Amino acid sequence: MKIVCIGGGPAGLYFALLMKQLNPAHQIQVIERNRPYDTFGWGVVFSDATMDRMREWDAVTADQIQQAFNHWDDIELLFKGRTIRSGGHGFVGIGRKKLLNILQARCEALGVELVFETDAESDLQYPDADLVIASDGINSRVRMQYAQTFRPDIVTRPNRYIWLGTQRLYDAFTFDFQRTEHGWFQAHIYKFDESTTTFIVECPEQVWLAHGLDQADQADSIAFCERLFANTLQGEKLMTNARHLRGSAWLNFQRVVCEQWWLKNAHGSHVVLMGDAVHTAHFAIGSGTKLALEDAIELVQQFKLLGDEPARLGEVLACYQAARSIETLRIQNAAWNAMEWFEVCGARYCDQLEPEQFMYSMLTRSQRISHENLRLRDAAWLEGYERWFAQRAQAALAGGAAQPMALQAPAGKPVPPMFTPLRVRDLRLKNRVVVSPMAQYSAADGVVGDYHLVHLGARALGGAALVMAEMTCTSPEARITPGCPGLWNDTQAQAWGRIVQWVHANSDAAIGVQIGHAGPKGSTCVPWQGGGMDQALPDGNWGLLAASARPYLAGGQVPRAMSRADMDRVKTDFIAAAGRAAEAGFDWLELHCAHGYLLSSFISPLTNHREDEYGGSLENRLRYPLEVCAAVRGAWPADRPMSVRISAHDWVDGGLTPADAVEVARAFKAAGADLIDVSSGQVSPEQKPTYGRMYQTPFADRIRQEAGIATMAVGAISEADHVNSIIAAGRADLCAVGRPHLANPAWTLAEAARIGHTPIAWPKQLVSGKSQMEALAQRAAQQAVK
């Protein structure tokens, strides 16, 4: 085959040498606009795993790169006058110029033709090529030429960064955060050869503008950064190798994702994108070069598997895209999380978090590194952090302030973050685990019975600090289904009181109730009866209320838009239900303002189309839910906590956004809420959520930091490692665990045994099973290691 690689970066060069090595008969050219052995850029970072793959495919190149590597294990944070270091992270760095020079020399040795100082305008310049590799970078001309086919999704991110270098050498991957009168800057610093260090400075656009850096030339920008980071530079200068760029050298990162990766052009040549031309990964995770090299490996592997004749090109490229697109999306998602963390850290974390917790949050920013993964990397650092966190939690429980302590704490196993206590008003929770309110649809005329006693009682014995009863309705018309429980009469309150008394008498768990009104999602079938979930009852329907006369499902029962009289009556029902909940002895009350139910229908612009003072702006849409919240808070005892559940994201264009959710949380905080239970979705059947483990936690994190109120994280939290990571990073104060508690009422006790937290107390009637569960968990852990 005749192959042309447009662009002499890592992707094009590495593919060329591997393909030439696979079959020396191939004619391969690499077209590069720069001069021979000349390049721009400082250091690049990739992983040991990438090196292992490179060694499998070409040991000669891998050995040369290995010899030029700088390897380090430590990450060091410089923040608020503190220096904190954690080890075991395993990075490798190499100068971009050195890497490309190694690849160029290897290409020449194998017979690849390198064509320098040639600027390829288009793939059509090479009509006799069987295959054109478009490895022409983030601003790929080939990708732009065929944008309708490749369908790129290009997002320009808000932060500004400048890529510099220094001759000061660092022995750790260093992050330096500096506050100015206009906001925060951060530097990403890592050594890549024996004399030079990469020094990337980053800040939000508004901070950059406030300092006038949009008007600064490169020399002025470098001088500014030297002054700002003088403490860490220790007299060394910053350098640029981007003198070829006009104007400011500050850039915005562009995230590139392409729907299609290859095509056949007008000459019949196959053209495929590779490296930054098809996908980018932010430098916060350092994986752009890794992706490029692994692209090259995968494409050559497909040729090896399927054949490297021109007739097989279509099949090979289709298999290549299928194999690489999933893996690159996984890396891009992790990089996106890390990138977003650095974009918002000035507003969300730098001022709010103490250095110890800030370090933990930074280390786990991509959500690929979990609590137990940190233990594998640096057990001493993590145990020290766990002691610090536990001490703060204990001090907060007592109402005092935690005293500073060294991260290297005395011997003895610390308490995992999920098992630290929390105080909310006068209620003291023994740990951070909550049994989610989960609808059971098993009440009769709103009255709970033995089933609920067993259901909630079993979970109260299972180790969680707080057990939440399902949404309990404020009137017969407020029910979702005929099987929903209520608190609209004294008989129902007495039935609940029996369960509350049992929980208090037989466990050390607190018990809470969630009160709500189904609104437009009411008068539907119990999920296992009739038409199924969200389907209207075949008979016996009751009238529905909502912010606007819009059904939840197309063709469904249409609710009546609430009048002021309706609002007054429903508010009175909520007040009465809160009073009955207090009389029943509940420790915690939650107001349900999520998932498209009545109060949620006012908040979301998807469901509120009113033209009066309760519609339009977010302030107006919140007016009635806040009125109810304040009234319920007034009816609920002052010493007991009250939370509000919200949908922080509608997952529909034009719906409520996470930024809106911060304002919603602030408003409920002002109305008396102690905590926001942060869920999302279920407001519209048109929703398109992005699912994944802990997928709703970022919403809880944002609300906690920006609105300044405690939060409860929910959604795909299924193991202790998730809970520990969320609580330790300060992303939420509590974690609600739902489906795992349906499968195992003693989920919390089981997870404690699994992670080796043996001090946890078991109910006296069950304690004989404790040692066996712990022994089984220990044995399973040992087998996993083997």
DRENTI-971922 format. One record per residue (C-alpha): x, y, z; residue in one letter. Coordinates in steps of 0.1 Angstrom, whole numbers, padded with zeros to 4 digits, always signed. Layout:
REM residues N
XYZa ...
This chain:
REM residues 786
+0000+0000+0000m +0009+0036-0004k +0003+0055+0029i +0006+0092+0035v +0006+0106+0071c -0003+0143+0071i +0012+0156+0103g +0044+0145+0120g +0032+0144+0156g +0033+0113+0178p +0003+0096+0161a +0015+0099+0125g +0051+0090+0132l +0044+0061+0155y +0018+0047+0131f +0043+0050+0102a +0071+0032+0119l +0048+0004+0132l +0031-0001+0098m +0065-0001+0081k +0077-0027+0106q +0046-0048+0100l +0052-0049+0062n +0084-0032+0048p +0069-0033+0013a +0045-0005+0022h +0054+0030+0008q +0049+0054+0037i +0054+0091+0038q +0051+0115+0067v +0044+0151+0057i +0055+0176+0083e +0055+0214+0080r +0083+0220+0105n +0120+0216+0098r +0139+0183+0105p +0142+0175+0141y +0125+0208+0151d +0093+0210+0171t +0074+0232+0195f +0062+0222+0230g +0076+0213+0263w +0071+0180+0281g +0044+0153+0276v +0032+0128+0301v +0018+0093+0297f +0014+0061+0317s +0034+0030+0324d +0006+0010+0308a +0011+0029+0275t +0048+0021+0277m +0041-0016+0282d +0020-0016+0250r +0047+0002+0231m +0072-0023+0242r +0050-0052+0229e +0049-0036+0195w +0084-0021+0191d +0109-0028+0219a +0137-0007+0202v +0116+0025+0202t +0103+0018+0237a +0138+0013+0251d +0150+0046+0236q +0120+0064+0251i +0125+0047+0284q +0161+0059+0286q +0149+0095+0281a +0121+0093+0306f +0118+0112+0338n +0098+0091+0363h +0082+0103+0395w +0057+0090+0420d +0049+0120+0441d +0023+0148+0437i +0029+0179+0457e +0004+0207+0465l +0014+0243+0473l -0017+0259+0487f -0025+0286+0513k +0011+0285+0527g +0011+0247+0530r +0030+0220+0512t +0013+0186+0511i +0028+0156+0493r +0013+0122+0484s +0032+0094+0467g +0026+0063+0446g +0011+0080+0415h +0036+0068+0389g +0040+0094+0361f +0065+0094+0333v +0075+0125+0314g +0095+0132+0283i +0103+0163+0263g +0080+0165+0233r +0110+0174+0211k +0129+0144+0224k +0100+0120+0219l +0094+0132+0183l +0131+0131+0175n +0132+0094+0187i +0102+0086+0165l +0117+0105+0135q +0150+0086+0138a +0133+0053+0141r +0111+0060+0111c +0142+0068+0090e +0159+0037+0101a +0130+0016+0090l +0127+0033+0056g +0098+0057+0062v +0101+0088+0040e +0100+0120+0061l +0090+0151+0041v +0097+0182+0061f +0089+0219+0056e +0058+0209+0035t +0024+0222+0045d -0002+0198+0033a -0034+0216+0025e -0056+0186+0018s -0057+0148+0014d -0065+0154-0022l -0029+0164-0029q -0021+0127-0027y -0044+0111-0053p -0023+0078-0056d -0024+0071-0018a -0044+0041-0007d -0046+0054+0028l -0042+0090+0042v -0036+0093+0080i -0049+0127+0090a -0028+0133+0121s -0027+0170+0116d -0036+0181+0151g -0064+0198+0169i -0069+0223+0141n -0070+0195+0115s -0076+0209+0080r -0087+0174+0068v -0113+0172+0095r -0126+0207+0087m -0127+0198+0050q -0150+0169+0056y -0168+0182+0086a -0202+0170+0073q -0189+0134+0073t -0167+0135+0104f -0194+0155+0124r -0170+0169+0150p -0183+0182+0183d -0158+0209+0193i -0162+0226+0226v -0140+0256+0236t -0135+0256+0273r -0136+0288+0294p -0102+0288+0311n -0071+0304+0297r -0037+0288+0299y -0001+0295+0288i +0024+0267+0282w +0058+0277+0296l +0090+0261+0308g +0116+0267+0334t +0151+0254+0343q +0141+0250+0379r +0139+0212+0385l +0111+0197+0406y +0111+0162+0421d +0073+0158+0421a +0044+0166+0399f +0036+0200+0415t +0005+0220+0416f +0008+0256+0429d -0023+0277+0436f -0020+0315+0440q -0048+0339+0449r -0048+0374+0435t -0071+0403+0441e -0092+0391+0411h -0092+0354+0417g -0071+0322+0416w -0044+0310+0393f -0029+0275+0392q +0003+0261+0378a +0008+0225+0366h +0045+0218+0370i +0065+0187+0360y +0101+0180+0350k +0106+0163+0316f +0144+0161+0312d +0176+0167+0331e +0174+0205+0327s +0138+0216+0320t +0104+0216+0336t +0070+0222+0320t +0052+0251+0337f +0015+0256+0326i -0003+0285+0341v -0041+0285+0341e -0070+0307+0352c -0106+0315+0345p -0114+0339+0316e -0127+0366+0339q -0096+0365+0361v -0074+0367+0330w -0094+0397+0317l -0093+0414+0351a -0055+0414+0351h -0054+0428+0316g -0036+0398+0302l -0057+0400+0270d -0037+0431+0263q -0003+0417+0273a +0022+0404+0249d +0042+0372+0256q +0070+0390+0275a +0045+0408+0297d +0026+0376+0304s +0058+0357+0313i +0068+0385+0336a +0034+0384+0353f +0036+0347+0359c +0072+0350+0372e +0060+0375+0398r +0029+0355+0407l +0048+0322+0412f +0081+0337+0425a +0080+0316+0457n +0081+0283+0438t +0104+0295+0410l +0130+0306+0435q +0147+0330+0412g +0145+0309+0380e +0130+0324+0349k +0100+0312+0328l +0106+0305+0291m +0084+0302+0261t +0090+0283+0228n +0060+0298+0212a +0076+0330+0198r +0062+0320+0165h +0027+0328+0178l +0014+0363+0173r -0001+0383+0201g -0010+0366+0234s +0002+0331+0240a -0027+0324+0263w -0050+0297+0248l -0084+0281+0254n -0085+0243+0254f -0107+0227+0228q -0124+0194+0234r -0128+0175+0202v -0150+0144+0197v -0159+0131+0162c -0189+0109+0154e -0172+0094+0123q -0135+0087+0121w -0129+0077+0084w -0141+0081+0049l -0133+0074+0012k -0124+0106-0007n -0130+0117-0043a -0098+0098-0055h -0110+0066-0039g -0084+0069-0011s -0094+0060+0024h -0088+0088+0049v -0088+0083+0087v -0084+0108+0116l -0059+0101+0143m -0047+0117+0175g -0058+0153+0183d -0075+0155+0149a -0102+0131+0161v -0102+0135+0199h -0085+0156+0226t -0079+0151+0263a -0072+0180+0286h -0037+0184+0301f -0052+0181+0335a -0050+0143+0330i -0021+0143+0306g -0034+0118+0282s -0033+0134+0247g -0001+0118+0237t -0012+0085+0253k -0043+0085+0231l -0023+0093+0200a +0002+0065+0205l -0025+0040+0213e -0045+0051+0182d -0015+0041+0162a -0011+0007+0179i -0048-0001+0175e -0049+0007+0138l -0018-0014+0131v -0033-0042+0152q -0064-0042+0130q -0042-0044+0099f -0024-0074+0115k -0057-0091+0123l -0076-0084+0091l -0049-0080+0065g -0030-0051+0051d -0042-0052+0015e -0060-0021+0000p -0091-0042-0004a -0094-0046+0034r -0092-0009+0042l -0129-0003+0048g -0132-0032+0072e -0100-0024+0090v -0110+0013+0096l -0145+0003+0108a -0130-0021+0133c -0105+0005+0143y -0131+0031+0151q -0152+0006+0170a -0123-0006+0191a -0109+0029+0199r -0140+0051+0202s -0152+0035+0235i -0118+0036+0251e -0110+0072+0241t -0145+0083+0253l -0137+0067+0287r -0104+0087+0289i -0121+0118+0276q -0148+0116+0303n -0121+0113+0330a -0102+0141+0315a -0134+0162+0313w -0140+0157+0350n -0104+0167+0358a -0106+0197+0335m -0138+0209+0350e -0123+0206+0385w -0095+0230+0375f -0120+0253+0357e -0142+0257+0388v -0117+0252+0417c -0113+0290+0422g -0150+0295+0427a -0158+0262+0443r -0129+0248+0463y -0100+0271+0468c -0117+0294+0493d -0141+0268+0508q -0117+0238+0515l -0089+0235+0539e -0056+0224+0524p -0059+0187+0535e -0094+0183+0519q -0084+0204+0489f -0056+0179+0483m -0079+0150+0485y -0104+0166+0462s -0077+0174+0437m -0063+0138+0437l -0098+0123+0431t -0109+0150+0406r -0113+0126+0376s -0134+0101+0396q -0110+0074+0383r -0090+0075+0415i -0111+0063+0444s -0106+0062+0482h -0092+0027+0482e -0071+0034+0451n -0055+0062+0471l -0048+0036+0498r -0029+0014+0473l -0009+0044+0462r +0000+0059+0495d -0015+0042+0526a +0003+0064+0551a -0009+0097+0535w -0045+0084+0533l -0046+0071+0568e -0033+0105+0580g -0060+0122+0561y -0086+0099+0575e -0075+0108+0610r -0076+0145+0602w -0111+0141+0587f -0124+0121+0617a -0110+0146+0641q -0128+0174+0623r -0161+0154+0623a -0158+0147+0660q -0151+0183+0668a -0181+0195+0648a -0203+0169+0666l -0192+0185+0698a -0197+0220+0685g -0161+0229+0687g -0133+0235+0662a -0108+0209+0651a -0072+0215+0661q -0046+0213+0634p -0028+0180+0633m +0000+0163+0613a -0011+0141+0585l +0013+0114+0597q -0008+0104+0627a -0001+0079+0655p -0005+0042+0649a -0039+0025+0649g -0065+0022+0622k -0085+0054+0615p -0122+0057+0611v -0132+0057+0574p -0150+0089+0564p -0183+0072+0558m -0184+0061+0595f -0177+0095+0609t -0206+0112+0628p -0226+0142+0616l -0247+0167+0636r -0276+0185+0619v -0294+0208+0644r -0298+0186+0675d -0298+0153+0657l -0266+0133+0658r -0261+0108+0631l -0237+0079+0638k -0224+0078+0602n -0230+0093+0567r -0251+0065+0552v -0288+0071+0546v -0314+0045+0534v -0330+0063+0505s -0368+0069+0505p -0380+0041+0481m -0416+0038+0471a -0431+0005+0482q -0467+0011+0471y -0480-0011+0499s -0502+0011+0520a -0540+0007+0524a -0560+0040+0523d -0527+0057+0531g -0521+0036+0562v -0488+0018+0566v -0488-0017+0582g -0467-0047+0590d -0449-0046+0557y -0435-0012+0563h -0426-0021+0599l -0405-0050+0585v -0391-0030+0556h -0380+0000+0576l -0372-0019+0607g -0349-0043+0590a -0330-0014+0574r -0328+0004+0607a -0310-0027+0621l -0286-0027+0590g -0261+0000+0601g -0273+0031+0583a -0275+0063+0603a -0308+0075+0589l -0337+0055+0574v -0360+0075+0552m -0396+0065+0546a -0409+0068+0511e -0428+0098+0498m -0458+0102+0521t -0487+0121+0507c -0505+0151+0522t -0540+0143+0509s -0558+0115+0491p -0554+0135+0458e -0516+0139+0465a -0509+0102+0460r -0489+0088+0431i -0508+0055+0433t -0536+0040+0455p -0508+0021+0474g -0489+0053+0486c -0488+0061+0523p -0502+0093+0538g -0502+0117+0567l -0536+0134+0561w -0553+0118+0591n -0546+0107+0626d -0550+0070+0619t -0521+0073+0594q -0500+0092+0619a -0506+0065+0646q -0496+0038+0622a -0464+0057+0614w -0459+0063+0651g -0458+0025+0657r -0430+0021+0632i -0410+0051+0646v -0413+0038+0681q -0401+0003+0670w -0370+0019+0652v -0361+0040+0683h -0366+0011+0707a -0346-0015+0687n -0319+0004+0669s -0296+0034+0671d -0308+0047+0637a -0327+0078+0631a -0359+0077+0610i -0372+0104+0587g -0402+0109+0565v -0405+0125+0531q -0437+0144+0525i -0449+0154+0490g -0477+0158+0465h -0477+0138+0432a -0492+0167+0413g -0493+0158+0375p -0478+0124+0381k -0507+0112+0404g -0536+0088+0399s -0514+0061+0383t -0511+0023+0386c -0491+0005+0412v -0460-0006+0390p -0469-0043+0392w -0506-0038+0386q -0528-0025+0358g -0509-0006+0330g -0477-0003+0350g -0456+0027+0363m -0467+0062+0353d -0498+0048+0335q -0532+0063+0345a -0555+0041+0366l -0581+0023+0344p -0608+0034+0369d -0611+0053+0402g -0591+0083+0390n -0589+0114+0410w -0583+0150+0398g -0548+0162+0394l -0531+0196+0401l -0500+0211+0387a -0484+0245+0380a -0497+0243+0345s -0523+0222+0327a -0498+0199+0311r -0498+0161+0314p -0466+0142+0323y -0471+0117+0295l -0484+0126+0261a -0521+0116+0261g -0521+0112+0298g -0545+0128+0323q -0544+0166+0322v -0539+0183+0355p -0557+0215+0365r -0535+0246+0368a -0535+0256+0404m -0555+0286+0415s -0545+0306+0446r -0573+0288+0465a -0557+0255+0455d -0523+0267+0467m -0537+0277+0501d -0554+0244+0506r -0524+0223+0495v -0501+0244+0517k -0524+0238+0547t -0523+0200+0539d -0484+0202+0540f -0485+0220+0573i -0509+0194+0588a -0488+0165+0575a -0456+0181+0591a -0474+0184+0624g -0485+0148+0623r -0450+0137+0614a -0437+0155+0644a -0463+0138+0666e -0454+0104+0652a -0419+0110+0664g -0399+0112+0632f -0364+0126+0636d -0361+0141+0602w -0385+0156+0576l -0379+0160+0539e -0400+0181+0515l -0402+0166+0481h -0396+0192+0454c -0382+0169+0427a -0390+0145+0399h -0419+0164+0383g -0442+0161+0413y -0464+0191+0423l -0438+0214+0438l -0412+0204+0412s -0438+0213+0385s -0435+0249+0396f -0397+0250+0396i -0389+0235+0361s -0395+0257+0330p -0405+0225+0312l -0436+0222+0333t -0444+0257+0345n -0459+0278+0317h -0478+0302+0340r -0481+0339+0331e -0488+0351+0366d -0464+0359+0395e -0457+0321+0398y -0443+0317+0363g -0416+0330+0341g -0384+0337+0359s -0368+0312+0383l -0375+0336+0411e -0412+0335+0402n -0413+0298+0397r -0398+0292+0431l -0423+0315+0448r -0449+0288+0457y -0425+0260+0466p -0406+0284+0489l -0439+0295+0505e -0447+0258+0513v -0411+0252+0525c -0412+0281+0550a -0446+0270+0562a -0435+0234+0568v -0404+0246+0585r -0426+0266+0609g -0447+0236+0616a -0417+0212+0622w -0399+0213+0655p -0370+0237+0655a -0346+0212+0670d -0352+0186+0642r -0336+0188+0607p -0354+0194+0575m -0342+0187+0540s -0355+0194+0505v -0351+0171+0476r -0346+0188+0443i -0340+0177+0407s -0307+0195+0399a -0308+0188+0362h -0338+0181+0340d -0316+0165+0313w -0336+0182+0286v -0327+0212+0266d -0345+0242+0279g -0350+0226+0313g -0335+0233+0347l -0297+0233+0347t -0271+0226+0374p -0264+0263+0376a -0301+0269+0382d -0300+0243+0409a -0275+0263+0429v -0299+0292+0430e -0327+0268+0439v -0307+0255+0468a -0298+0290+0480r -0335+0299+0480a -0345+0268+0500f -0316+0274+0525k -0331+0309+0531a -0365+0294+0536a -0352+0271+0564g -0338+0240+0548a -0308+0224+0565d -0298+0202+0537l -0305+0197+0500i -0311+0161+0488d -0297+0163+0453v -0314+0141+0427s -0320+0148+0390s -0344+0141+0362g -0378+0124+0361q -0394+0158+0353v -0399+0150+0316s -0401+0117+0297p -0379+0133+0271e -0349+0133+0295q -0315+0119+0284k -0294+0115+0315p -0257+0106+0314t -0256+0076+0336y -0226+0062+0354g -0214+0055+0389r -0220+0085+0412m -0234+0103+0382y -0254+0128+0403q -0227+0135+0428t -0212+0165+0409p -0245+0183+0413f -0244+0178+0451a -0208+0189+0451d -0215+0221+0433r -0245+0230+0454i -0226+0223+0486r -0197+0245+0477q -0215+0273+0458e -0247+0276+0478a -0230+0269+0511g -0255+0243+0523i -0251+0207+0533a -0260+0181+0507t -0270+0145+0503m -0256+0127+0473a -0278+0101+0456v -0277+0079+0425g -0255+0049+0416a -0237+0049+0449i -0233+0012+0455s -0202+0005+0476e -0182+0018+0505a -0155+0031+0482d -0180+0055+0466h -0193+0068+0499v -0158+0073+0514n -0147+0091+0482s -0177+0115+0483i -0176+0122+0520i -0138+0126+0522a -0137+0150+0493a -0164+0172+0507g -0187+0166+0477r -0216+0159+0501a -0223+0154+0538d -0245+0123+0535l -0249+0096+0509c -0283+0081+0502a -0281+0044+0491v -0313+0030+0475g -0313-0002+0455r -0284-0019+0473p -0304-0015+0505h -0334-0032+0488l -0311-0062+0480a -0295-0062+0514n -0311-0044+0544p -0277-0048+0562a -0257-0032+0534w -0239-0008+0557t -0228-0035+0580l -0217-0057+0551a -0197-0029+0536e -0181-0021+0570a -0170-0058+0571a -0158-0057+0535r -0134-0027+0541i -0123-0040+0575g -0140-0015+0598h -0146-0038+0627t -0155-0013+0655p -0190-0008+0640i -0217-0018+0664a -0242-0045+0655w -0277-0049+0670p -0273-0073+0700k -0296-0099+0685q -0275-0101+0653l -0240-0097+0668v -0232-0134+0666s -0231-0130+0628g -0206-0102+0629k -0174-0122+0632s -0184-0146+0605q -0192-0118+0580m -0159-0101+0588e -0140-0134+0584a -0157-0140+0551l -0149-0105+0539a -0113-0109+0549q -0110-0142+0531r -0126-0127+0500a -0101-0099+0501a -0072-0123+0504q -0084-0144+0475q -0088-0113+0454a -0051-0104+0461v -0041-0139+0451k 
